[in-house]
Amino acid sequence: MSKNAIAHVDYLDYSQGDAATRQKFIEEFGDSFSNMGFAIVKNHGVTEELRTKLFEVSKAFFELPDDVKKRYEDEKLHGQRGYISKNKESAKGKSVPDLKEFYHIGQTVEDNDPIKEEYPDNIWPKEVTEFEAVGQEVFQTFENTGRNLLRAIAQYLDLDENYFDDKIHNGNSVLRLLHYYPVADKSQIPEGAVRAAAHGDINLITLLMGGSAEGLQAQSLDGEWISVSPGPDEIVINIGDMLARLTNDRLRSTQHQVITPNEESWTKPRYSTPFFLHPRSDMDLTCLDTCVSADNPKEYADMTAGEFLTERLIELGLRKK
């Protein structure tokens, strides 16, 4: 496989395949992350019916008047839960905000785990009846799929298959309902603003469902921007900065962006739903010994996931120092 190619794999090969089929999945999946930091997965657990429902509730919420949506925005939560209004988030190192608005659904702790104290309660809009039920179902489905995909990654890294299980149990994961809003008059767009400027994700892995329009691109090792084009029944998986730190960049947290591929794209909305799979805040992100060598010296200072998340939220403008 070319180093600029993004692997398309079938999750059933891992979950139901024989030993040889599972091993082939692990190698293709892991190699794609080493080269491009991205992979595309089918048969991932989110049914067409659930995907349709999610799109419907997302669209229904973002079509509400701005003053109604802002009732569900709590500035004190630093974007952890509820609505985050237009032009609030900018990519690391960028002064111009992205042209988007979004809604965050977080972890629900139901087993008396004391980590519940770290998480604010979810916020549910009353105007969209099925929002809570659909959001919770998608969150749980992606969390389960993500756990299993991390098992494949652990095996690729020659770790115990369940290495990540306790580290992500009741982790600080976030489901983001994302709306890149249409712009009728391009003269109103701030200079340099795009739908999502080039950035890397913070977390372990991201599971991205859909995009109702084209525009997602990932940057290859040689600097080329590659279109990421999943089918309607596929999800995109990419490595986040936390997993890149842990593996000392053996797995790449790739810069990616969302562009408007043509002039007409500005006038149309784009919806997508990334699930940012985070560990618990106390997970140690110290580079794995097996990923450090004389040829690949340790690149990152020791840090916990919680410390790293706080650092990045400040950089993104979602949290004050």
Secondary structure, 3 states (H helix, E strand, C coil): CCCCCCEEEEHHHHHCCCHHHHHHHHHHHHHHHHHCCEEEEECCCCCHHHHHHHHHHHHHHHCCCHHHHHHHCCHHHCCCCEEECCCCCCCCCCCCCCCCEEEEEECCCCCCCHHHHHCCCCCCCCCCCCHHHHHHHHHHHHHHHHHHHHHHHHHHCCCCCCCCHHHHCCCCCEEEEEEECCCCCHHHCCCCCCCEEEECCCCCEEEEECCCCCCEEEECCCCCEEECCCCCCEEEEEECHHHHHHCCCCCCCCCEEECCCCHHHHHCCEEEEEEEECCCCCCECCCCHHHCCCCCCCCCCCCEHHHHHHHHHHHCCCCCC
